[in-house]
């Protein structure tokens, strides 16, 4: 059976890291006869430069017909002066909205080889394994009305709308509880119910959804406290579920506990398991084209694709074990380098993962 992957390299370091992930997938495709097919498209700033829009119709058609999407990154300094309606990030938001990729899975896992790369004490972060489930297609990023207007006194005012329907909250709640059932059966729902009516509803609905998952322990936490607790005692968390904006912020905080944002993958799924897979880091335009970016987050995103959309757990396991083996060989890209290690390029790190795949067979 053929599985079609839409490949969207995007901007900045996106083309470099995606090329290395495709190299890994291509090897396994041959070795395990996975039936994968790849077709490339434009997104973000690269799409704007070529077509005048960050999410062209050709890309819309491509992703709709694909079984999964592998994305690099979008954005860069050269597009920051554009009108907000056509900035690269609008391509990413449009992609999420068009495909209704409402459930964003962001794991924060600290590999034992990288404990010293974290800025927190080893005893605080050793063994860290958190899954943050972020609602991705609602909330303040999509709410209407929004904009910038000029008041009668001539002063400009910016405004956005935070809005969630009960249906949207239930949908992400079910997704989070099901993930918690497969892990440590502990779910922390993060909100700001003490001051925001929208998240007061969030808390009420999450508590109601919990009745269908009695085997999962549910707790609630305000987002400001959750931010503090992630730094103070991160291993208290197993699965966290939260709104679009809160999840955006908290997942980046959790990422840095692991030593480098360059190590962390993500998945964005629809109701049927079709997903977009991408590293959680940005386009890093300052290092684009230098061959120093860490490709492991993108490679691990490809592993998540195999696991969650294509139900190829064995292939996913092989990639994750190979990444671990590569790290055991004491090679590091610049972002995770420590004294005594061997610093390698983007392509050399991916080559080490392929070597480990071959050794394990």
C-alpha positions as CSV (number, residue, x, y, z in Angstrom):
1,X,0.0,0.0,0.0
2,X,1.4,3.4,-1.0
3,X,1.6,6.1,1.6
4,X,2.0,9.6,0.2
5,X,4.0,12.2,2.2
6,X,3.8,15.9,1.3
7,X,7.2,17.4,2.0
8,X,7.3,21.1,2.8
9,X,10.9,22.2,3.6
10,X,9.9,25.9,4.1
11,X,12.4,28.5,5.1
12,X,15.7,29.0,6.8
13,X,17.2,25.8,8.0
14,X,14.0,23.9,6.9
15,X,15.4,22.6,3.6
16,X,18.6,21.3,5.3
17,X,16.9,19.4,8.1
18,X,14.1,18.1,6.0
19,X,16.6,16.7,3.5
20,X,18.3,14.7,6.2
21,X,15.0,13.3,7.6
22,X,14.0,12.2,4.1
23,X,17.3,10.5,3.8
24,X,16.4,8.4,6.9
25,X,12.9,7.7,5.7
26,X,14.2,6.7,2.2
27,X,16.6,4.2,3.8
28,X,13.9,2.6,5.8
29,X,11.5,2.7,2.9
30,X,13.9,0.5,1.0
31,X,15.0,-1.7,3.9
32,X,11.4,-2.3,5.2
33,X,9.3,-1.9,2.1
34,X,7.2,0.8,3.7
35,X,5.6,2.0,0.5
36,X,6.4,5.7,1.1
37,X,6.2,8.2,-1.7
38,X,7.4,11.8,-1.4
39,X,6.2,15.0,-3.2
40,X,7.6,18.4,-2.4
41,X,5.7,21.7,-2.1
42,X,6.1,25.3,-1.1
43,X,5.1,26.9,2.3
44,X,5.9,30.1,4.1
45,X,8.3,32.7,2.9
46,X,9.6,30.5,0.1
47,X,6.0,30.1,-1.2
48,X,5.4,33.9,-0.9
49,X,8.5,34.7,-2.9
50,X,7.4,32.3,-5.7
51,X,3.6,32.8,-5.7
52,X,2.8,35.9,-3.6
53,X,1.1,33.8,-0.9
54,X,2.5,31.7,2.0
55,X,0.0,28.9,1.3
56,X,-0.6,28.6,-2.4
57,X,-3.4,26.6,-3.9
58,X,-1.0,24.0,-5.3
59,X,0.2,23.3,-1.7
60,X,-3.4,23.2,-0.5
61,X,-4.2,20.4,-3.0
62,X,-0.9,18.6,-2.2
63,X,-1.5,18.4,1.5
64,X,-5.2,17.4,1.1
65,X,-4.2,14.5,-1.1
66,X,-1.3,13.4,1.1
67,X,-1.5,10.9,3.9
68,X,0.9,12.9,6.1
69,X,3.0,16.1,5.9
70,X,6.6,16.6,6.9
71,X,7.4,20.3,7.5
72,X,10.7,22.0,8.1
73,X,10.1,25.6,9.4
74,X,8.7,28.9,8.2
75,X,9.7,32.5,8.6
76,X,12.7,34.7,8.5
77,X,14.0,38.3,8.8
78,X,13.4,39.2,5.2
79,X,9.6,38.7,5.5
80,X,9.0,40.5,8.8
81,X,8.0,43.8,7.0
82,X,5.2,42.1,5.0
83,X,1.6,42.7,5.9
84,X,0.6,40.2,8.6
85,X,-1.9,38.6,6.2
86,X,0.9,37.3,3.9
87,X,3.7,36.6,6.4
88,X,5.2,33.1,6.3
89,X,3.5,32.1,9.6
90,X,0.1,32.6,8.0
91,X,1.0,29.6,5.7
92,X,1.5,27.4,8.8
93,X,-1.7,28.6,10.5
94,X,-3.6,28.1,7.2
95,X,-2.2,24.6,6.9
96,X,-3.3,23.7,10.4
97,X,-6.8,25.2,9.9
98,X,-7.3,23.8,6.4
99,X,-6.6,20.2,7.6
100,X,-8.2,20.7,11.1
101,X,-5.0,19.5,12.8
102,X,-6.4,20.3,16.2
103,X,-4.3,18.1,18.4
104,X,-0.6,19.1,18.7
105,X,1.6,16.6,20.5
106,X,4.9,18.0,21.8
107,X,7.1,15.6,23.8
108,X,9.9,16.9,26.0
109,X,12.3,14.0,26.5
110,X,15.7,14.3,27.9
111,X,18.2,11.8,26.5
112,X,20.5,10.6,29.2
113,X,23.5,11.6,27.1
114,X,22.4,15.2,27.1
115,X,21.7,15.7,30.8
116,X,24.7,18.1,31.1
117,X,23.4,20.2,28.2
118,X,20.3,21.2,30.2
119,X,20.7,24.4,32.2
120,X,18.9,22.8,35.1
121,X,20.5,20.5,37.7
122,X,20.8,16.9,36.6
123,X,18.8,15.7,39.6
124,X,15.9,18.0,38.5
125,X,15.8,16.9,34.8
126,X,17.3,13.4,34.6
127,X,14.7,11.0,33.2
128,X,12.4,13.8,32.0
129,X,9.6,12.6,29.8
130,X,6.6,14.9,29.3
131,X,3.9,15.1,26.6
132,X,2.3,18.4,26.1
133,X,-1.0,18.3,24.2
134,X,-1.8,21.7,22.7
135,X,-5.1,22.7,21.1
136,X,-4.0,24.0,17.7
137,X,-6.9,25.3,15.7
138,X,-8.8,27.5,18.1
139,X,-8.2,30.1,20.8
140,X,-6.7,33.5,20.5
141,X,-4.6,32.8,17.4
142,X,-7.8,32.3,15.3
143,X,-10.5,34.1,17.2
144,X,-12.5,37.0,15.6
145,X,-12.7,39.9,15.8
146,X,-9.0,40.8,15.6
147,X,-6.9,43.6,14.2
148,X,-5.5,47.1,14.8
149,X,-7.8,50.1,14.8
150,X,-7.4,53.8,15.3
151,X,-9.6,55.3,18.1
152,X,-11.3,58.7,17.9
153,X,-8.5,60.3,19.8
154,X,-6.0,59.1,17.1
155,X,-4.4,56.4,19.3
156,X,-4.1,53.0,17.8
157,X,-5.4,49.9,19.6
158,X,-4.7,46.3,18.9
159,X,-7.2,43.6,19.8
160,X,-7.6,39.8,19.6
161,X,-10.3,37.5,20.8
162,X,-9.9,34.4,22.9
163,X,-12.7,32.0,22.2
164,X,-13.3,28.2,22.6
165,X,-16.5,26.3,22.0
166,X,-17.4,23.4,24.2
167,X,-17.0,21.1,21.2
168,X,-13.4,22.2,20.7
169,X,-12.6,21.7,24.3
170,X,-14.1,18.2,24.4
171,X,-12.3,17.2,21.3
172,X,-8.8,18.1,22.6
173,X,-9.8,16.7,26.0
174,X,-10.5,13.2,24.6
175,X,-7.2,13.3,22.6
176,X,-5.3,14.2,25.8
177,X,-7.0,11.6,28.0
178,X,-6.4,8.8,25.4
179,X,-2.7,9.7,25.3
180,X,-2.5,9.7,29.1
181,X,-4.0,6.2,29.2
182,X,-1.0,5.0,27.1
183,X,1.5,6.7,29.4
184,X,1.5,7.3,33.2
185,X,-2.3,7.9,33.4
186,X,-1.8,11.4,34.8
187,X,-3.2,14.5,33.1
188,X,-2.7,18.1,34.1
189,X,-5.1,20.6,32.4
190,X,-3.6,24.1,32.3
191,X,-5.8,27.2,32.2
192,X,-6.3,30.6,33.7
193,X,-9.8,30.0,35.0
194,X,-9.4,32.5,37.8
195,X,-9.5,35.5,35.4
196,X,-10.5,34.2,31.9
197,X,-14.1,33.0,31.5
198,X,-13.1,31.2,28.3
199,X,-10.8,29.0,30.3
200,X,-13.3,28.7,33.2
201,X,-15.4,26.9,30.6
202,X,-12.2,24.9,29.6
203,X,-11.8,23.6,33.2
204,X,-15.5,22.7,33.5
205,X,-15.5,20.7,30.2
206,X,-12.2,19.0,31.0
207,X,-13.7,17.9,34.3
208,X,-16.8,16.5,32.5
209,X,-14.7,14.7,29.9
210,X,-12.7,13.1,32.8
211,X,-15.8,11.1,33.8
212,X,-15.2,8.9,30.7
213,X,-11.6,8.2,31.7
214,X,-11.8,7.1,35.4
215,X,-8.4,5.4,35.1
216,X,-6.6,8.7,34.5
217,X,-5.9,11.1,37.4
218,X,-6.9,14.7,36.4
219,X,-5.5,17.8,38.0
220,X,-5.9,21.5,37.1
221,X,-3.2,24.2,37.2
222,X,-3.1,27.9,36.4
223,X,-0.7,28.6,33.6
224,X,1.5,31.0,35.6
225,X,2.0,28.2,38.2
226,X,2.5,25.6,35.5
227,X,5.3,27.7,34.0
228,X,7.0,27.9,37.3
229,X,6.5,24.2,38.1
230,X,8.0,23.2,34.8
231,X,11.3,24.8,35.9
232,X,11.0,23.9,39.6
233,X,9.9,20.3,39.4
234,X,9.3,19.2,35.8
235,X,9.1,15.5,36.5
236,X,5.8,15.9,38.4
237,X,4.1,16.1,35.0
238,X,3.2,13.2,32.7
239,X,0.7,14.7,30.2
240,X,-0.3,18.3,30.1
241,X,-3.2,19.7,28.0
242,X,-3.8,23.3,27.3
243,X,-5.0,26.0,25.0
244,X,-3.3,27.1,21.8
245,X,-1.3,30.1,23.2
246,X,-0.5,28.6,26.6
247,X,0.7,25.4,24.8
248,X,2.9,27.4,22.5
249,X,4.7,29.0,25.4
250,X,4.8,26.1,27.8
251,X,6.1,23.6,25.2
252,X,9.0,25.9,24.4
253,X,9.8,26.1,28.1
254,X,9.7,22.4,28.4
255,X,11.9,22.1,25.3
256,X,14.7,24.0,26.9
257,X,14.7,21.6,29.9
258,X,16.0,19.0,27.5
259,X,19.2,20.9,26.7
260,X,18.2,22.0,23.2
261,X,15.1,22.8,21.3
262,X,16.8,21.1,18.3
263,X,16.1,17.7,19.8
264,X,12.3,17.8,20.0
265,X,9.7,16.7,17.4
266,X,6.0,17.3,17.2
267,X,2.9,15.9,15.7
268,X,-0.3,17.8,14.7
269,X,-3.2,15.4,14.2
270,X,-6.7,15.5,12.8
271,X,-9.6,13.4,14.1
272,X,-8.6,10.5,11.9
273,X,-4.9,10.4,12.7
274,X,-3.7,12.2,9.6
275,X,-0.9,14.5,10.7
276,X,1.7,17.1,10.1
277,X,5.0,16.4,11.6
278,X,7.6,19.1,12.3
279,X,10.4,20.0,14.7
280,X,9.3,22.5,17.3
281,X,12.2,24.9,16.7
282,X,12.0,27.8,14.2
283,X,13.7,28.5,10.9
284,X,16.9,29.8,12.6
285,X,17.8,32.2,9.7
286,X,21.1,33.1,11.4
287,X,22.5,29.7,10.8
288,X,20.7,28.8,7.5
289,X,22.9,27.4,4.8
290,X,25.9,26.8,7.2
291,X,25.3,23.1,7.7
292,X,25.3,23.3,11.5
293,X,21.6,22.8,12.3
294,X,20.6,19.9,14.4
295,X,18.5,17.5,12.2
296,X,17.5,15.2,15.1
297,X,14.2,16.9,15.9
298,X,13.1,16.5,12.3
299,X,14.3,12.9,12.2
300,X,12.4,12.2,15.3
301,X,9.3,13.9,13.8
302,X,9.6,11.4,11.0
303,X,9.6,8.6,13.6
304,X,6.4,10.1,15.1
305,X,4.9,10.1,11.6
306,X,5.6,6.4,11.2
307,X,4.1,5.7,14.6
308,X,1.0,7.9,14.7
309,X,-0.2,8.1,11.1
310,X,1.2,5.0,9.4
311,X,1.1,2.6,12.3
312,X,4.6,1.5,11.7
313,X,5.8,1.2,15.3
314,X,8.7,-1.0,14.4
315,X,10.1,1.5,12.0
316,X,9.6,4.3,14.5
317,X,11.3,2.4,17.2
318,X,14.3,1.8,14.9
319,X,14.7,5.5,14.2
320,X,14.5,6.4,17.9
321,X,17.0,3.7,18.9
322,X,19.3,4.8,16.1
323,X,19.2,8.4,17.4
324,X,20.1,7.1,20.8
325,X,23.0,5.1,19.4
326,X,24.3,8.1,17.5
327,X,24.3,10.2,20.7
328,X,26.1,7.3,22.4
329,X,28.9,7.7,19.8
330,X,29.7,11.1,21.4
331,X,29.0,13.1,18.2
332,X,27.1,16.4,18.6
333,X,25.9,19.2,16.5
334,X,26.8,22.7,17.8
335,X,23.6,23.2,19.8
336,X,24.2,20.2,22.0
337,X,28.0,20.2,21.9
338,X,30.0,19.9,25.2
339,X,33.7,19.7,25.7
340,X,35.2,16.3,24.9
341,X,32.5,15.5,22.2
342,X,33.1,15.4,18.5
343,X,31.3,18.3,16.7
344,X,29.6,17.3,13.4
345,X,27.6,18.9,10.7
346,X,23.9,18.5,9.9
347,X,24.5,15.8,7.3
348,X,27.1,14.0,9.4
349,X,24.6,13.7,12.3
350,X,22.0,12.1,9.9
351,X,24.7,9.9,8.5
352,X,25.5,8.6,12.0
353,X,21.8,7.8,12.5
354,X,21.8,5.8,9.2
355,X,25.0,4.0,10.3
356,X,23.3,3.0,13.5
357,X,20.2,1.8,11.6
358,X,22.5,-0.4,9.5
359,X,24.4,-1.8,12.5
360,X,21.2,-2.7,14.3
361,X,19.8,-4.2,11.1
